[in-house]
Amino acid sequence: MMVMLPFVIDPASRPSDASGRGTRPHVGLGLLAALVLAATPALAGESYAVDKTHSDALFTIRHLMSKVTGKFTDVEGAIQIDRARPESSSVEFKIKTASIDTANKRRDDHLRSPDFFDAASHPEIVFKSTKVKATGKDAFEVAGTLTIRGVSKEVTLPVAFLGEAKDPWGNDRIGFEVQTTLNRKDYDIVWNQTLDAGGYVLGDEVKVTVNLEAIKKKEAASVQ
């Protein structure tokens, strides 16, 4: 919305022509534009809050000659979307390490221990974006800082836009999926056991999928 500002001219500063008569004041376009922009609220993007009930982080890692899968059930975060300028969008999400679930209590307790995620000392896995780049109609590359177990690394995550819809309760929802592969040793998760026949119990590479469903925040009523 454009705000019109009164522009006051001091008569003493009004320039005169050769006859001494005052001339019409000339306002530089640059100055006028600056005044208008200063009085115009910045166009805010759309703000979404991650719905913890419908979001999770899944992982798969090699175990012996097979694979083990698990998930983190407590994911929260915020997404800021600028449809006109996707590169101005941003995302931050946090995964509670204590929420890990592999359907085996003994294994889950071990994964929460200092051998792995050390949930007591490092309760969250955090990703905070620094750059968003559109790579296709519904595809993006999101660069940012990923922190696991107190170790921060710059990563670029491939993100797929899954769609948007209004739910039965009138909320605007939007969905994204992240799929990537991480090396756990990059984040100081190095526990392993050697096998008598050679090799190790666990692999180093972890396939990760993060599903984010978010709800658009209600806009505050404008003050007239």
N, C-alpha and C positions, 0 to 999 in steps of 0.2 A: 504494500500500500504506500503510495506516495504522500508525503506530508508537505503541505504548502507552508512556507515560512515567510513572514513579513520581512521585507528588506528595507531598512531605514537608512536614509541618506541625510547626513548632516549638511544643512544648507551652506554652512561656511566652507565646506569642502567641495561644493558643486563647482565644476570647471566653468569658465566663461569664454565666450568667443571674443573676437576682436572688438565688437561693439560694447562689450561689457555685459551683454545679456547672458543669463545662465543657459547652458545647454542641457539636453537630456542626459542623465547619468548613464554611463556605460558600465555594465556589469560583465566581467569576463566570464565566458562560458565555463571555464575550468573552475572558477570560484563558485559559480552557481551550482554546478554539478556536485562539487564537494559538499556544499551545504545540504543539497537534497539527499545525497547518499548518507551524510552524517545523521540526518533525521529519519532515514528509512530503516526500519528494523532489518537485521540480516535474515535472509531466508533460511529458516531452520529446516533441517532434514526431518525425516520421519523416525521417531524413536520407538524401538521395540525392546521388550524384556523377554528373555528366554524363559519358556515355560518348562519348569523342572519336571513336571509330570509327563511330558511328552518329548523329552530330550535325554540323550545318553551318549556315552562314549564306549565303543566296542574295540577289542583288541584280539589279535591272534599271534601266537608265538610257537615256534617249533619246540616240541618236547619229545626227546628220543627220536623215534622214527615217525612220529605222528605230530599233531598240533593240538594245542589247548587254546580255548577261547574264553573270554571273560568280558566284563563290562564294569563301568562306573555308573552308578545310578543317580548320583547327585551332581547335576550340571546346572550352572547358573550363568547369566551374562547379560550383556546389552548390545544391541545392534543399532547403528545409526545409518539410515539409508538416504542417499541423495540420488534420486532417479535421473535428474538432469545431468549430474556430474558424478558418475559412479566412483571416480577416483577420490572423491571427497567423503565417501562412506567409510565406516569403521566398525570394528567388532572387538569385543573383549569377552572371553568366557573363562570360567573357573570350574575345575573338576575337583571334587572332594576326594582325596585319596582313600579315606577310610570307607568310602562307599563301594570299594571294589568287591566284585561278586563273580566267582568262578564256579559256584554251586558246590563248593567243598570248603567247609569251615576251617579245617586245618590248613589248607593251602592258602586261603584268604588271610588268615592270621599271619602266616609266613610272609605273604606279599605286603602286609602292613608293617612288618618289622623293619629294622635298620638294614637287613640284607637286601631289601628291595626299595619300596617307596618311603619307608620311615615316616609313616603317617603322623606320628606324634610330633615330630620335629618339622615336617613339611606337609601340612594338612591340605595344600592345594597345588594342583597343576594349573598354570595360568598362561593364557595366550592373549597378547594385546597387539592389535594390528598397527602397522605404520604406513602401509601403502596398499591400495586396492587397484587392480588392473583388470578390465574386462577383456576376456580372450575369446568370447563367443556369445551367442544369444543368451544362454543361461549358464555361462561358465566364467569364472573369475580366478585370478591368482591373487592371493592375499598374503602379503609379506608382513612379518612382525616378529615379536620376541616370544619364544616359548620357554617357560621356566618349569623344570621338573626337578624335584629333590634339591632345590637351591641352585641348580645350574641353569643359566640362561643362554639360549642360542638363537641366532637369527635364522628363521626358516621361511619358506614360501609354501603356503598350503593351497592346493587346488580345491576350489569350492564350486559346487553345483547348486544352482537355484532350483528348488523343487516345485515352486508355485505359491500361490496365495489364495485365500478364501475367507469368507465371513462365516464364523461358527454359528450354531443355533442360538447363542446368547448375545449375538451382535458384535462380537469381537473380531477385529481384523487380524488374521493369522498369516504367517509367512514361514517357509521352510527352506533349510539349507542342509547340504551334506558335504562333509570333508572326508576325503580318503587320502591317506599318505602312508609312508613307511618310515619308521624311525629306527635308529640304532640305539639300543638302550644304554650301551656303554658311553655314549656321548653325554649322558646325563648321570654318570656315576652309579649306574645300576649294573654291577659287574659280577654279582654272585653266580656261581656255577659249580658243577661237580664233574670230574673226569670219569669216564667209563673204563672198565677193565680192558675192553676191546679197543679202546681209543675213542677219541671224540669227547663230546660234552653232553650233559643232560639237556641244556637249553640252548637255543639259537640266540643270535644277537639282534637280528632284525625283527621288528614288531610291526605288523600291519594294523593300522588304526583307522577307525571310522567314527566320526563325530556327527551325530544327528541333532540339529537344532531346530526346534519349532518355537516361534516367538510370537508374542501378542503385542499389537500396537498400543502404545500408551495413549490414553485419552488426552486431548488437547485442553488446556485450561481455557476457560471462557475469557474472551477479550474484554478489556476494560474500556468503556466508551468515554 
